[in-house]
């Protein structure tokens, strides 16, 4: 298996723009690193909602005839890695359904921790679910007469959800954006001409030429229609700290994005700089594990004074292996993804900087390949603390059994990997690398989450429920 945590999804939406399908396509292209399993786009002309979905990459949607029928001025899109529900066509988003009052579409980034309870209650009342994703429960809430017939129906429905979510919702004539009260997942607002754009990361706004305006606030619902843009809240502000996902900065986001108010490149540089201060090594060169280790390695090099070089070359025709759906695919692709440059490492004492170490198996192969290429000493440095606890909020490592640091000492991990030394960045060093550190969720490192989560939470929990209730 690949060492990397497997990710969730990316969402992108527009209102009041010409050729929305093409704009969404370009925006999703910038978010492709957030999901490779499936891509979907839904567009409305104010009367009809049309969509295209594919199992595959963003570029595959343009090859479908339906893509060229996506005419209108508003729409939403989604790139998927499944954190809830298996990789199958029914689970590709946006989910598009017909309710009593018309068509609704939703795109979701995150993980709902009370999805099982909500789904069970609706199934017991006779509701039929078409997917095994947690996202579908929001559609049932919106269609529920208890919410549909009351004012602020969407706000009331959102208030029933627990966990991590950034949602884009669309009807035939409006787009809505919402973010959970703790702000686990990012969601930005941009301006494109006289229209509006929503994106998981600001790099997607730049991709389509939109100007960043601000982030959707935790607990906020932003609605855009022909009357303009307006904001409401669906919950009371939380007391205490937020729960912004620190792994967005450590690994997931593109370095050219502004995330939670801070540039990702800057944070990763700080991580590497602090790592060099905490875990120095006598070495000839510093080399990164491409691509997400690049900036941390640069920070480590500049803080330590050890020259930076590139001992691995990445095959850019292979995507981010951690978001491939099966272990076999991830292993095969990981082995093909990086090649050692023997002339760089032969006879050298090297510091290898990586952003995270989850399972350890891929790191073991990387160290072995460096040995075979003639590296004299290998000192592995990780730009975050040991990942010892599951994530319930949208990262696909929910079991402690998958985490090498959960039950093993750092020296045991070092021996397993085969490195001469191994060091992680401390929690204090991590927190010193970001602004407003109290507003970040560090639960995967500490086991302390923004709020307690009860029950079992696995990727295929809703699939199991579907099988047992069939």
Phi, psi and omega in degrees: 000156177284149179293336192284146170295139181271142194264192187246256191212171172230142181232150183208135180216157180220155170216134175075034178238151175283146178050060185299326181299319180290321178296315179296318177305311181295321178295317178294328177302321178288343180255010185301331179297346182270353179181135181236357184287318185205156179225139177216147177224133174234134185227145177234145174257013182096347179237312182237147174251125178239151183216160172223138179222143178220147166278102183150205188270168180304317184299336181289338180293327183292343180274355180268140180301324182299332181300323183281355176260006183274081181255146177157207180219005176212155179179169177223155179218169189206136165245137194241132152239131188280114168261341170223124182093146185281165178284096178213158187304324183298335185269357179291136178253162007292140170284130183237122181224160176254118175259181181300326183259015174124194184276137172234144174227145179222148173227137192226135169239119179139201182209126180268120185279346177250021182295322182296316181295316180295317180297315181300317182296322178288322178296320179294336177271001176103002181289150180248129178255137182262345183231174173247027177264152177289337185299330187295337182296331179295323178297321178292323176296316181296323181279344182297128179305330179299332178257321187298327186266006183243156177299154177055046186299318182293318178299317180295321179294315180299325182294343179279346186273145173235150179111205185255129175202137158241120183246142161246130178239148181218137165251188182292344184224013176206159175237137179235145178231134182221151180225141185296161186299335180267351177069035182304312187252142184282155174197121185250156176247135177230166179241129179232102187062234177266003182257180183235152182226142175236140182208149177297327179224150182293339178299330178287329175296314180296326180301325183259004178083019179271151177266131177296132178255302180186175173273149165295131185282151173304131180080012184254145169243119179254127181241134177235127174212195184295343177277349181119202182248138180215159185234137171225169175242153180242008178201164172287145177302140179291151174265130182102206188275158174280185181229038182301136186286117181291335181291341173302315180284322183294318191218313197289312191285157173288144184294344179269008179268148164267124185226127182053036175083008182220144180291132183295319178302315180299316180296314182295324175298316178297321178300314180293321179296314180292327177297320179296323179291321184279327188226068180291161177212146174276106187212165180269324182215158170249131176232140178268158163272110183293154353261334189287347175272355187300310187288321177298322177295323177297316177297319179297316181298312183292324180286329183267339185081004178274131184299145176269135174219174184243100181271348175240141172246130182267138170276107186283358176274358174250129185283192180288111190292335184293340181259010171284144195286335183242155181298321180297317178297318182295319181293311180300316183289324179298321179293330180273343191288319185239139175236139179284144172260098187302323182295339180278323190256344186299125178074009185254150165271121190236144169259122178257121181254123175234158185281328183202164178220110188256300182256329176096343186291319179289321176300323178299316179293323179297314180297318179299318180294326177292321176300313182296333179276357174102014177297137183280313175221147181231117180245108184271129180235131184247127188273029170207168179290168176301134179271105188246353189227154181289161173249133178253006193237027170122005173250133188273061160225070186280354184246132177298334180295340178275350189256115186295331182276353184293321185237002185241146175286163179298322180291324176297320178295319178301315180296318180298318182284327180092018179275158176286329173208156179219132176215143176253156169291142178285163175298322179295320178294324176296311183295329179288349184270349182237158173278147179051058186300335181294341183270012179250143174278123176245022188301327181291341177265322190253338187079004178254117185253162180303329173207156184291144178240126182253161176083178179269138180225105177233162184303320186256023183301319182285334174293317178299318178298318180297322180290317184285339180258001182288000000 
